Amino acid sequence: MEDSKKTSTKKIADYWNMRGETYSRSWQSLAKKRLSLMETDLVTNVIKNLSAGKKRPIRVLDIGIAIGRISEQILKCNVELYGTDISETMIKICQEKFRGNKEVKKFALHDVHNPIPSGWGTFDVVTAFRVIAYSPQWKKELRNIFDAMRPNGTFIFTFPNRYSSHWLSTHIIRRKLDGVTASLNELKKALYEAGFSHIQITGYSRLLDSFYDWADTKISSDMLFSFERLLEKLLGPTLFVRLFYIICQK
């Protein structure tokens, strides 16, 4: 089992090492940029609310930093930032990108399947976007994150929805297994079992990723997001969404 886990970890690391800076191309269309802004606003609004009235910086751990898309916005707040990734290439990209930034305390190679190093201390906020879904033992990763947080700390992350158009396309039509998924109830149960509370879950998109890549003009982007808002009114905040967006507390 341990050898199998190491093989899986290496496979994931190799993939992201290969992607490197080309990952930024995934966020080039206008619609993708708008989606990215929604995600970063979700994080920065939480941090700003936590820091209101406090003089000390908010200690943040960004798990799966990739090219620093989330970290770049976090650093606009009053924070001390730690970042991790399974990819050595991604770590090097961020070390160079944020070189000399005093708010950055550490960027380190780390697999969240393992406990967060105790020497890093504990965190007010932990983020993990498109990370907690690669391992069948993702529930263990939730516990590792819980242990690295301060009391009343906030965890913000995403997780693939089993009942989404993306899952149907990937797992049934193409018969390809791409990470793990969960239903809304399964995800809530796992979070409660890990010790989290005050769980809020929502979603932003239900359409296939290709629609977001295609919508690269203001007109097409406006049409796409108008349709998404209509679907949200008809179906509610989570039904059939591609990714669950979760905010919860220790």
PyMOL commands that set and color helices and strands:
alter all, ss='L'
color gray80, all
select helices_A, chain A and resi 2-27+30-51+69-74+88-97+118-120+138-147+165-173+184-194+209-214+218-235
alter helices_A, ss='H'
color red, helices_A
select strands_A, chain A and resi 58-63+79-85+104-109+123-128+149-160+197-202+243-249
alter strands_A, ss='S'
color yellow, strands_A
deselect
rebuild
show_as cartoon
